[in-house]
Amino acid sequence: MNTDKIYAESIANEYSKKEASKVVALKKLDRAARLPALVFAYAFGIASALLLGTGMCFAMQVLGDGGTLCTVLGVALGVLGLAGACVNYPLYKKLLQARKEKYAGDIVRLAAEITAAGEE
């Protein structure tokens, strides 16, 4: 086996022009449909967890002056953080479904072209 030849071919492949394939386009469309919902879910989940943690700190009098107002504020912030964490997954599913519906026509058409080309 000539490893020099294999190495030279792999280097040449890195610098040669790539033709856009339909499979790559299909992957990009799928990523465009899923990524915004995923980013939103992570960002909203992190914000909810931080809100819950801040509320816990106020309620346990780690932050604030230790008065009743801080405790009540902490409980309220904690409840808001919990509510955000509870609705995060349903919001993610709804956003993902909307994005899938938006890109469904293009994805199905491109997938049909790929499968039809593969049968030939």
Beta strands, then each sheet from edge to edge (+ up, - down):
end
